Amino acid sequence: MDQERKERLARNEAHARDLNERFGLGRFVCECSDIDCMQVIRLPLEVYRSIRADDRRFLVVPGHTVPEMEDVVVERSKWAVVRKHDDVAHVVET
C-alpha cells in the first residue's frame, strides 16, 4: 500500500475519532478507515478515554483493521484497539 493511501485512510480514522470525542457518551462509532462505516461500539466512557490517551490508538470493530498501517493492541469480542505505525503517526497525532 502506498504512503498516500495510508495517509488518506488515517485521516478517515481521525475524522471518526473527532466525532466520538464530540458526541460519544458510551456509544462510539467505529474509528476504522472506512469512511462509510457507522457501526456502533458500546463502551464505558472511562475505557474510551484510556484508549484515547495515546493519539495513535483507535477504537474499531474486530476485523476493521489495516495491517499495513496499524497493529491490533487489544481485542475483545465486540471491539478492538489499533495503534498506527510510525509512517502515519504524523497524520493522527494532535
NORHUDA-V355379 format. One line per field, one symbol per residue. ss: DSSP state (h for helix, s for strand, l for the rest). burial: # if it has 16 or more other ideal C-beta (glycine too) atoms within 10 Angstrom, else .. A space follows every 50 residues. Layout:
ss->???
burial->???
This chain:
ss->llhhhhhhhhhhhhhhhhhhhhhlllsssllllllllllsssllhhhhhh hlllllsssslllllllllssssssllllssssslhhhhhhhll
burial->.....##.##.###.##..#...#...#######..#...#.#....#.. ##...######..###..##........#######..#..##..
